[in-house]
Amino acid sequence: MSRIYLDDAGSAPVLPEVVAAIRNVPAGNPSSPHTEGRAARAALDRARDLAAETLSTNRTDVTFVSSGTEATNLALFGAAARLPKSGRILTWAAEHQSVLAAVRRMQAMGREVVVAGVDGAATVDVDAITPGTALVSVGLANNEVGTIQPVADVIKRAHEVGALVHVDACAGTRWMRPPENADLVSISGHKLGAGRGGLLLVRDGVRIDPLFFGGPQEWGRRAGQEDAASATALAVALSAASTGRESRAHLARRQADSLRDALLELGGTITGGEPRLPNFATCAFAGRRGEDMLLALDLAGVAASSGSACASGSLDPSHVLLAMGLSLEQALGSLRLTTGYATTDDEISRAIDVLRTILSRAPARA
């Protein structure tokens, strides 16, 4: 029996369109003037044009980078470097670690930083945006529980007080279009099914400093040899995500609903809230440990993820779930199931059978 992959939010399987598109991308340096270099430059330009068209923006707004984390760091550090030192930087406690670690670093460097709270569904509080705020970073949707954020309200309020807005769109771009009026938008390739690469959209008129210094590549925003293959992979995956979103979301929502019903039946407490990404089924189990559930699921042929992460031999609770108000015990017993483009109804039925078998057993005690 084939394995069942329910960790699309962790990393989406590489799309067939991407495999086909990168097969013949030239390996030359796009900055070189010879034939091989010009061929690589042409591939890079095609990728940039495709990404810009998909995002309804100018090609000069598109900056290709190595990952979503780099895109987020470039957005935050790059924008902050151009802002007055007195300007406050604001984000929320349930954002991705790439955002939180970046703003904490800026705080250590002397910037005023506010990490505002969220509600029990991980929804951000727009009222946290007050005069004196210079830069706001918000996720398009929460990467752990799938709650879609009121991004339009955040952007409106931030612009009213004169702040720039960075939207971390790494989670959610497969299922919904990134906002068109954010100043900076970071996108991750592997979350889209590209397997590689990242993109930072920098709206016309917004100026940022680079993280890397050297050549003038990527409009002077990112020095270093451009990776035409990664850019192609990301642009093709981004374009594929924009096609058939509604029908894909309808199927994903139905499948995730079935998974959530099963998790509730088995004693789980559903985490996150509406509106949520259509492919998310997340919950917490009191008295269980996330890593135990993941191991049992993996041995039974189901790939999933948990809000708990094992690092250096010690288990850390999810900062997202703790920010939502869950207890330590609940946070340590979280489970995240996320479907993908290729997930079938038969796989959902089989996964539910596996969940019933595993979660009907009494939890192991040390």
Order of alpha helices (4+ residues) and beta strands (2+ residues): beta-alpha-alpha-beta-alpha-beta-alpha-beta-beta-alpha-beta-beta-beta-alpha-alpha-beta-beta-alpha-beta-beta-beta-alpha-alpha-beta-alpha
